[in-house]
Amino acid sequence: MAKIVITEFMDDAAVAALAQQHEAHYDQGLADRQDDIAALAGDAAAIIVRNRTQVNEALLDAAPGLKCVGRLGVGLDNIDTDACKARNIAVFPATGANNASVAEYVIANAMLLLRGAYQSTNAMLQGEWPRQALMGRELAGHTMGLVGFGAIAREVAVRASVLGMDIIAHDPYVMADDPGWQIARNVSLDGLLELADVVSLHTPLNDKTRHMINAEALSRMKRDAVIINAARGGVIDEEALGAALAKGSLGGAALDVFETEPLTAEAGMKFSGLKNLVLTPHIAGVTVESNIRVSALTVQNVLNHLTGSGL
């Protein structure tokens, strides 16, 4: 029986499935206590995390018996994959399990931001009737621009196309003959920023993508365009985005990810008082359904690997 440490929230049924075969230590608050994770992982064969737990050199050094890392999600920027590889520690993201949830998040926010009519409850209850002020736009007939054209972006493309949007995308790593281009037009990044009414980001965070959307990039966008980031926080320069929204050179934004998470009151000051802005706490890929799928897939990956390791 192997020890498995789970540091962030997970579907209860999946935890129970692990506990039937191994010693499962589940504490969804561990992500806030990195030192405690290291102490618990000292004799662990596996660790299961989301995006807040830092699987770094220090943690790996503290867990000499670690065989694998299960990631409840797909982003790996909180996991030192090179260090894991050097130690022969397998890393298992839950690839594909939350695609639909993120795609629906993007479409929902595209509707919210273009329509601009869903924050009128207080005004209505105060006796106002701001009908003309809340005349928004439809998705149909407008252009969805996808920065990055992987699996989640393609889910967005399918949904946006059904709603009557024109789809354009930029991804230098997708070959020109990829069948995905049948539902999206392949354009340059500058061309996408200039043409899109809705820009949705779907890139990992690395040295090439950090602050890819900076002041210069934002200045290329249409004045009434909106941008949605459910990928990684550092892809957008938040100071530049706040400034663009404040001066009215951008139509709106939805952010589910931030340069520093959790977003503190101090860090959030750059967005204070802005209209047509949606902020959510990294939940685009987290729904009841996706949590079940992500957790089940992670359990399957970890159990298979431990069984193959003779544990």
Solvent accessible surface area in square Angstrom, and as a share of the most:
residue,aa,sasa,rsa
1,M,177,0.79
2,A,9,0.07
3,K,28,0.12
4,I,0,0.00
5,V,0,0.00
6,I,0,0.00
7,T,0,0.00
8,E,9,0.04
9,F,76,0.32
10,M,7,0.03
11,D,29,0.15
12,D,108,0.56
13,A,72,0.56
14,A,7,0.06
15,V,20,0.12
16,A,51,0.40
17,A,36,0.28
18,L,0,0.00
19,A,54,0.42
20,Q,150,0.67
21,Q,98,0.44
22,H,12,0.05
23,E,90,0.40
24,A,28,0.22
25,H,67,0.30
26,Y,66,0.25
27,D,43,0.22
28,Q,109,0.48
29,G,28,0.27
30,L,1,0.00
31,A,14,0.11
32,D,95,0.49
33,R,101,0.37
34,Q,56,0.25
35,D,121,0.63
36,D,58,0.30
37,I,0,0.00
38,A,27,0.21
39,A,81,0.63
40,L,42,0.21
41,A,1,0.00
42,G,31,0.29
43,D,103,0.54
44,A,1,0.01
45,A,9,0.07
46,A,0,0.00
47,I,1,0.00
48,I,0,0.00
49,V,0,0.00
50,R,17,0.06
51,N,36,0.19
52,R,98,0.36
53,T,0,0.00
54,Q,82,0.36
55,V,0,0.00
56,N,58,0.30
57,E,87,0.39
58,A,72,0.56
59,L,3,0.02
60,L,3,0.01
61,D,92,0.48
62,A,37,0.29
63,A,1,0.01
64,P,116,0.73
65,G,35,0.33
66,L,9,0.04
67,K,78,0.33
68,C,0,0.00
69,V,0,0.00
70,G,0,0.00
71,R,9,0.03
72,L,3,0.01
73,G,4,0.04
74,V,55,0.32
75,G,14,0.13
76,L,61,0.30
77,D,82,0.42
78,N,11,0.06
79,I,9,0.05
80,D,50,0.26
81,T,54,0.31
82,D,112,0.58
83,A,6,0.05
84,C,1,0.00
85,K,166,0.70
86,A,88,0.68
87,R,87,0.32
88,N,135,0.69
89,I,11,0.05
90,A,27,0.21
91,V,34,0.19
92,F,51,0.21
93,P,37,0.24
94,A,0,0.00
95,T,99,0.57
96,G,35,0.34
97,A,10,0.08
98,N,15,0.08
99,N,17,0.09
100,A,34,0.26
101,S,8,0.05
102,V,10,0.06
103,A,0,0.00
104,E,106,0.48
105,Y,22,0.08
106,V,1,0.00
107,I,17,0.09
108,A,49,0.38
109,N,6,0.03
110,A,0,0.00
111,M,81,0.36
112,L,67,0.33
113,L,4,0.02
114,L,6,0.03
115,R,118,0.43
116,G,39,0.38
117,A,24,0.19
118,Y,122,0.46
119,Q,143,0.63
120,S,21,0.14
121,T,88,0.51
122,N,108,0.55
123,A,25,0.20
124,M,83,0.37
125,L,145,0.72
126,Q,137,0.61
127,G,69,0.66
128,E,88,0.39
129,W,187,0.65
130,P,35,0.22
131,R,190,0.69
132,Q,159,0.71
133,A,88,0.68
134,L,52,0.26
135,M,159,0.71
136,G,29,0.27
137,R,68,0.25
138,E,122,0.55
139,L,13,0.06
140,A,50,0.39
141,G,72,0.69
142,H,44,0.20
143,T,19,0.11
144,M,0,0.00
145,G,0,0.00
146,L,0,0.00
147,V,1,0.01
148,G,5,0.05
149,F,0,0.00
150,G,37,0.36
151,A,63,0.49
152,I,33,0.17
153,A,0,0.00
154,R,64,0.23
155,E,57,0.26
156,V,0,0.00
157,A,0,0.00
158,V,77,0.44
159,R,67,0.24
160,A,0,0.00
161,S,53,0.34
162,V,123,0.71
163,L,66,0.33
164,G,40,0.39
165,M,11,0.05
166,D,70,0.36
167,I,10,0.05
168,I,0,0.00
169,A,0,0.00
170,H,39,0.17
171,D,23,0.12
172,P,99,0.62
173,Y,169,0.64
174,V,25,0.15
175,M,142,0.63
176,A,90,0.70
177,D,124,0.64
178,D,38,0.20
179,P,96,0.60
180,G,9,0.08
181,W,34,0.12
182,Q,155,0.69
183,I,73,0.37
184,A,7,0.05
185,R,126,0.46
186,N,79,0.41
187,V,25,0.14
188,S,68,0.44
189,L,38,0.19
190,D,62,0.32
191,G,17,0.16
192,L,0,0.00
193,L,1,0.01
194,E,81,0.36
195,L,81,0.40
196,A,0,0.00
197,D,11,0.06
198,V,0,0.00
199,V,0,0.00
200,S,0,0.00
201,L,0,0.00
202,H,32,0.14
203,T,15,0.08
204,P,92,0.58
205,L,38,0.19
206,N,66,0.34
207,D,142,0.73
208,K,161,0.68
209,T,13,0.07
210,R,131,0.48
211,H,64,0.29
212,M,46,0.20
213,I,0,0.00
214,N,58,0.30
215,A,65,0.50
216,E,95,0.42
217,A,6,0.05
218,L,8,0.04
219,S,88,0.56
220,R,87,0.32
221,M,11,0.05
222,K,75,0.32
223,R,163,0.59
224,D,69,0.36
225,A,0,0.00
226,V,0,0.00
227,I,0,0.00
228,I,0,0.00
229,N,1,0.00
230,A,16,0.13
231,A,13,0.10
232,R,31,0.11
233,G,6,0.05
234,G,3,0.02
235,V,0,0.00
236,I,1,0.00
237,D,29,0.15
238,E,7,0.03
239,E,114,0.51
240,A,14,0.11
241,L,0,0.00
242,G,4,0.04
243,A,57,0.45
244,A,8,0.06
245,L,19,0.09
246,A,73,0.57
247,K,144,0.61
248,G,35,0.34
249,S,28,0.18
250,L,9,0.04
251,G,20,0.20
252,G,0,0.00
253,A,0,0.00
254,A,0,0.00
255,L,1,0.01
256,D,1,0.00
257,V,2,0.01
258,F,15,0.06
259,E,77,0.34
260,T,84,0.49
261,E,58,0.26
262,P,83,0.52
263,L,55,0.27
264,T,73,0.43
265,A,93,0.72
266,E,150,0.67
267,A,30,0.23
268,G,16,0.16
269,M,132,0.59
270,K,53,0.22
271,F,7,0.03
272,S,75,0.49
273,G,77,0.74
274,L,37,0.18
275,K,176,0.75
276,N,47,0.24
277,L,25,0.12
278,V,27,0.15
279,L,71,0.36
280,T,30,0.17
281,P,106,0.67
282,H,47,0.21
283,I,69,0.35
284,A,5,0.04
285,G,13,0.13
286,V,48,0.28
287,T,54,0.31
288,V,117,0.67
289,E,106,0.47
290,S,0,0.00
291,N,29,0.15
292,I,88,0.45
293,R,99,0.36
294,V,3,0.02
295,S,0,0.00
296,A,55,0.42
297,L,50,0.25
298,T,0,0.00
299,V,10,0.06
300,Q,101,0.45
301,N,30,0.15
302,V,0,0.00
303,L,22,0.11
304,N,91,0.46
305,H,53,0.24
306,L,0,0.00
307,T,93,0.54
308,G,71,0.68
309,S,49,0.32
310,G,68,0.65
311,L,83,0.41
